[in-house]
Amino acid sequence: MKAWRIVQFGVDQLEQVETALPAPGPGDVLMRIHAVSLNFRDLLMVKGHYNPKLALPRIPCSDGAGEIVEVGSEVHGWKVGDRVAGIFMQNWLDGQMSSAKTRGALGGDIDGMLAQYVALPAEGIVAIPESLNYEQAATLPCAAVTAWNAVTRAHPVRAGETVLIQGTGGVSIFALQFAMLMGARVIGVSSSDEKLARAKTLGLDAGVNYRQVPDWAPWVLEQTNGDGVDLVVEVGGSGTLQQSLMAVRVAGTVAQIGVLTGVEESLLIAPILHKQIRVQGVYVGSRQDFVDMNRAIAYARLKPVVDQSFAFDNVREALQTMESGLHFGKIVIRVAN
């Protein structure tokens, strides 16, 4: 089979190789991968910025969907032909996160999904909604589950509340869609008026271009009668966190998810203290979270936003597109036709 491997750090160093078909163990299933989606983590992993000590070679990418083509002798509940996706952390099945559960992340601790076939433990997969094709389903394991946890666990969003999203990448667009399902008003910031216009077609109530208004927290306060938003889906990191603390309401929540603008910042503690803000880290979620989210997606017939789709041979181009930041929603790689 064909697979892509990180043999040296750098997008240009990524190699497509011929390797043996995985042999599933008694408790495993063998998946034929139809589609893989990219996350910013995947780009950082390939470049060596996420974990410079990553054991190489490594098959990258955490998110993929496909069909089961073989089941191990001890597997129950799955059969050949089932449409499934892998879960991000293979050891986090339910409950709260722990250090043990964070081990086994696809495309990092262990080989990921950027291959024609992948063998995974039977408990490390979930059924994908019938309403989604493989490309749409491939977008779910990381970005969608992360956004779902931001609006259901970090801050359980209630109808009538206001949620702020940053940018129009995968997590932010899923957060927009999920928050709207819950009856919330969603506003956002982006570097592009065109992207804000596209987001409004999905239900974004109002948006501002942060290149034109870099100090955007006062704009958020204007949009909320001076109160601030109930939840900030914070994907920027050091470049945006201070603005988020100013933009959230008293006793509101900042769901800290991404580090697109950096990981280090001189943080003003006073807003957290005086406004009693909850800053909650969100690092994807469990298998059960994935199952719960898929139930909501199926019921609402929600469609993930796939911006661009690339052929399996064009993985480097797909990663370069991710790095450009020009995409809206998710970038997908077609593995099987």
N, C-alpha and C positions, 0 to 999 in steps of 0.2 A: 504494500500500500504506500501511498504518498503521505508525507507529513512535513510540516515546517518545524525547524529547530533553531533555537538560539545556541549557536556554537561559540560566538564572540558577541560582545555587546555592540549594538548599533543596528539601525534598520537595514542598512546596506549589507550587513554581515549575516542577516537572517538567511538560512539555507533551506531549500526544499530537498528532501531526501527520500529515497526508497528504503523502507524498513519492513520488518516482518509484521504480519497481521497479529494483533494482540490475542493471547490465548486466555479466555475468561476462566476463572477458577470456579469451584462448585457454587459459590455464593454470588457470582458476578453475572452481568449481562454484557453482550457485545453489541455496541451500537454502530450502525452505519450513519455517519454524520452527514446531514444534508446542508446545514448552515451554521455559521459561527458569527457572533457579533463582537465588535470591539468596544473595549472600555479604555479610559485614560490609563488605568492601571496597566493594561497590556502594553501600551506604548512605553510607559516608564520601565516595565520589566524588560522589554526588548533592548532599551537603551542603557540598562544597567543602573538607572536612577532609583528604582524602587527597592532593590536589594542587590547592592554591589557584590555581595558574597553568594549570590544565587549559584547553586550547583549546576554546572553545565556538562553536557548539553541538556536543554529543556524544551519540550513542546509548549509553546505559549497559549494563552487565551483561556479564560474561565468559562465562557458562555457558548454553548452549542446545543443544537437540537437535531434529532434524527429518529431512526426506527430501530427497534431491537431485531437483530438477525440471529441471535443465539442466546440461550439461557443456560446457566449452570445447573447441575443436577440437584442442588439444594435450594434453588430459587422458587419461590411461590408468589403468585399474584401478578406475575408478568409473563407475557408470551411473545413469540415471534410476531412481528408486525405492529406491536404497540408503538405509538408515537410518544417520545419522551425527551426530556432535557435533563442535563446533569445539574446537581446543586453545587453552589459555589464552594462551600466548605463541606467536604465529604464526611466530616466527623460531627457536624452540628446538625443533629436531627430534630431537636426540640428543646424547649426550656431556655434559660438564660445562657449567654455566652460564658465560656470558661477558657482558660489557656489551652486545655486539651482539645476543646472543640474547634479552636481556631487553626489547629494544625490540619494539614491535608487540603489546603486551598488549591483548586485546579489552576494550572498555569503558573504556579509559584512553588509551593512545597512539593507538589507532584506534577507530572506531565498533564498538560491541558488538552484542549479540544480541537486544536488546529491540525487535524489529521482526518483521513478518510474513514477510519474505524477507531473506536475507543472502547476499552473495557472498563466498567465501573461496577462497584458493589451494587447489589439490587436496591439497597436502602439509600443509595446516593443519586437516585433519579426520581423524577416526578412525571406524571402524565401531563401532556400539554393540552390546553383547551382545543376542542374540536373546531372552534371558530377561527383558529389561527393557522396560517401556513407555516412551514418550517422556518422561513426567514423571520417572520414576526415572532415566532416562539423562541428563536435564538436570542432575542433581545432581552429576555426576562430574567435569567439567573442572577445577575449582579445589579444592573441599574434599576430594574423594576422592583425587585425585592427590597433594595435599599430605599427607594422612594416610598414603597408600601410601609416599611417600618418607620419612616420619618413621620408619616401622617396617621399611623395607627398605634405606634408604641412610644416614640419619642414625645409626641403630642397627639393624642387621639382627637382628630379634627371633628368638630361638630358643625352642623348646618348653621350658616350665618356668620361663621368666623372668617377671618381673612388670613391668607397664606401668601408669603412672598417667595418667589423663586428667583434664582440667579442664573442668567444665561438660558440657553435653549438646547443644551446637551441632553443625553439620555435620561439621567436622573431627574433633571428639572422638568422635562416634558412629561415623564411619568408622574411626577409629583403634581403637576398641573391637572392631569387627567384623573388621578385618584382623588385629589382634593375636591374636584368638581363633582365626582360621584357622591361625595359626602355632603354636598350642598354648600361648600365653602366658596367664598369669593377669592380669586387669585389675581395678584398683581406681580409684576416682574421687572427686572432690570436686564439689559442686554447691551452689547456693543454695536448692535445693528438694528436700525429702524425696520429694515426688511424682515428680519427674524421676528421682531415684535409684532409686525403685521401678520405674519404667519401664525404666531402663537395666539393672536386674537381670533383667528378662524377656528381655533381649538377651544376657545372659551376664555382666554386671558382677558380680564376686565380692563386693565390699564397697564401701561409700561413706560419706562423711561430709558433713554440711551445713556449709559454711564460714561461714555466717552465725551458726551456733551455736558453731562451733569455728574462729574466724578464724586461730588458730595451729595449722594442721592438719599440719604436718610431723611432730611427735611421734606423731600418729595413724598416719601412713604408716610410721614406724619400728616402731610396735607391730605393724602388719600384716605386717611383713617380718622379724620376729625381730631387729630392731635394725639390719639391714643397709641398708635403703633399697631403692628400686626400681631396676631396670636402665635404664628409660627413662621420662622425663617428657615427655608431649606438652603443651608449654607454650604455651597460647593467651592467657594473661592479659596478660603484659608486665610493666610496672613494679610492678603491684600483687601479683604472684604469684611473680616470679622468685626472690626471696630464699628463699621457702618451698620452691620447687622445688630449689634448690641444697642445702638442708638435707635434703630428702626423698630425693634420689638417692643411690645407693650409691657407694662408692669406685670410681673409674674408670668410672662410669656416664655416661649421656648425657642432656642436656636438649635436646630438639628445640624450638628457639625459633621459633614459628610466628606467633602473633597478638599484638596490642596492644590487647586489649579493655579493659584497665584503665589504659592509658597507655604512653608510650614513654620516659619519663625516670625514672631512679631512682638514688639513691646506692647503688652496688653494693659489697657486701663481697667483696673479691677472695679473701680467705683460704680460703673453702671450695673455690673452683675450684682453687687451688694445692695445698692440703693433701690434698684428696680426688682430685686429678687428674681433675676432671670435664671432660667434653667438652661444650661449649655449641655446638650446630650450628644455624645458621639454615636454615630450610626455606622456600623460596619456590616453591610449586607443583612443577613438573617439566617434563620434555620430552615430546614426542610419543611417543617410544619408551617412556617410563615409563607413559604413558596406555595404550598398547597392551598392555604387560606386565600392568598392573593389570586391564584388561578380560578378559584371559585367565584370571586368577585368579577374577574375579567370575563369569565364565561357568562355569568348572569347579565352583565351590562353590555356584552358583546363589544368590549373595548378593543380598539385596534392600536397596537404599537406603531409609532411613527418611524418608518425606515426611510432615511434620507437618500442613501446611496447603497448600491449593491455591487460587489466586485467579484470577479472570477477567482477561483482558488489559486491560479498562477500569479495573480496580481496583489498578493498580500502586502508587499512593500508599498505599493501605491496606496492601498487602503490605509496603512499606518501613517503615511505622509499626509493623507487627507485628514486623518484624526489630528495630527500635529498642527495642521493649519488652523484648526478651530473654526472652519467655515461651514461645518455640517450643522444640520438641524435635526435633532433626534438621534437616531442610531445609524451606524455604519455596519453593513453586513457583508460577509464573505460567503459566496455560494460554493459549497464543497461537492455536493452531488446534485445532478440535474433531476 
